[in-house]
Amino acid sequence: MTANTDETFDESHVIENDSAVIDSDAAADSQDFITNQINKIHDEYQQGKAEGRPEETQPRIDFAPYRSSVLRHPTKDLHHADPETIELWSPAFGHRDVHALEADLTIQHNGEPLGERIVVRGKVLDGAGRPVRNQLVEIWQANAAGRYIHKRDQHPAPIDPNFTGVGRCLTGDDGSYEFTTIKPAPYPWKNHHNAWRPAHIHFSLFGTDFTQRMITQMYFPGDPLFSLDPIYQSITDQQARDRLVATYDHNVTSHEWATGYTWDIVLSGSNRTWMEDEDAE
Amino acid sequence: MTQNSTQLVATPGQTIGPFYGYALPYEKDSQLVHRAHAGSIRLHGVVYDGQGTPIPDALLEIWQADETGVISRETGSLVRDDHTFTGFGRAAVDNEGHYTFTTVNPGATQEGKAPFISLVVFARGLLNKLHTRIYLPEDTDALANDPLLSSLPEERRKTLIATREANGDLYFDIRLQGENETVFLSYPGA
């Protein structure tokens, strides 16, 4: 692994190895080269769909335009398993684990963070539309200048001493979550020459079954970097990609305080046999 | 609420990226039990890429029953009190791709079932999560009768069975690609 395929700017503490040989070419790739590669995969997908192949709803794990994926995806098909016992349950989190104030990323320091204050709210649902209740949601993100509080992010943009960019909450009985934060900025990375990630917030989610565990990224509507980003475009289907984009919602926006976005998250189906009382309001 | 049979399409996953290190790890995250707990073991191994190179930026989570096969419903995974067994652990690998959990051997959740630990893998460069199982090596009859293991050819089956070390610890490598690629799982409705 080298810095060339990394989203980071300083790999000095990371071990070097043979894959440098592969990566050294990738750094020279232009955005046009990457975009053409993306478009070719998408065109093939569209053509296959027109010929009756199934619609894709998840990212491809083998997606060469995202250089770091080349050696990090299984080449064999996922093996079908019927979930058993432990897989039909999820860890339980409670107020012992998460304080209510952790959902506000703008009050973790002495001063106000810089940038555009936003509220992001939505619901976590399972595949049957049932709310995922009292379950953990974790987020992390760059600040308003596109900088992460992480030792490996050396992007020459300012750190905000009043913003860490980490939050947690528990969903309510209706599956709802809400975070108050700062709108993150895009940032450059080293997938190819002049590569920039669209602004995003990382989301980590648990369901009622451990098989539903997922990590994803929420994006903001109308980002001009969408078509250029191999991580976002690893989802070949436009409708599926749209599911990662929050909606601006003026009803969530509050007077002289914060703009608002809504974003609902649907986990894969639960395989548990649901008891009446579990499903009862 | 009445049973809602609407089938919604799942939101796509995305890579964990490189910057989870200041957000997801937490104090005692990989210590399902205290090291001094009677019966505590180390579960450890290395995460490799398709060239056999250790991956220094992967995050693993395990979820398991206790020693008697009971699935914990206790909260407290994020704020460990060193007494409550919640069954959940999280471990970021180190710079050499090595991970370590301190836990117990899970018991069989049903009589005659082969005990296993559920594992989920996240990494920079990995565009979506991967699920697998870490089976304990001892109960060979149960392993032979396990529906998942018996559906796999021998050389793939062994990628899911941990090795017992002389001191009682469990060793389990994860190979995302290439020779001895770990069997990763999909489930109905995913």
Interface residues (C-beta under 8 A of the other chain):
Chain A: M1 T5 D6 E7 T8 H13 V14 I15 N17 D18 S19 T57 Q58 P59 R60 I61 F63 Y66 S68 S69 V70 L71 R72 H73 P74 T75 K76 L78 H79 H80 A81 D82 P83 E84 T85 I86 E87 W89 S90 P91 A92 F93 G94 H95 R96 D97 V98 L125 G127 A128 G129 R130 L136 E138 I139 W140 A142 Y148 I149 H150 K151 R152 D153 T164 G165 V166 H202 S204 F210 T211 R213 M214 I215 T216 Q217 I231 Y232 S234 I235 A240 R241 R243 L244 I265 V266 L267 S268 G269 S270 N271 W274 D279 A280 E281
Chain B: M1 Q3 N4 S5 T6 Q7 L8 V9 A10 T11 P12 G13 Q14 T15 I16 G17 P18 F19 Y20 G21 Y22 A23 L24 D49 G50 Q51 T53 P54 I55 P56 D57 E61 W63 Q64 A65 I71 S72 R73 E74 T75 G76 S77 L78 V79 T86 G87 F88 N95 E96 P106 T109 Q110 K113 F116 I117 S118 V120 F122 A123 R124 G125 L126 L127 N128 K129 L130 H131 R133 P147 L148 S151 L152 R156 L176 Q177 G178 E181 T182 V183 F184 L185 S186 Y187 P188 G189 A190
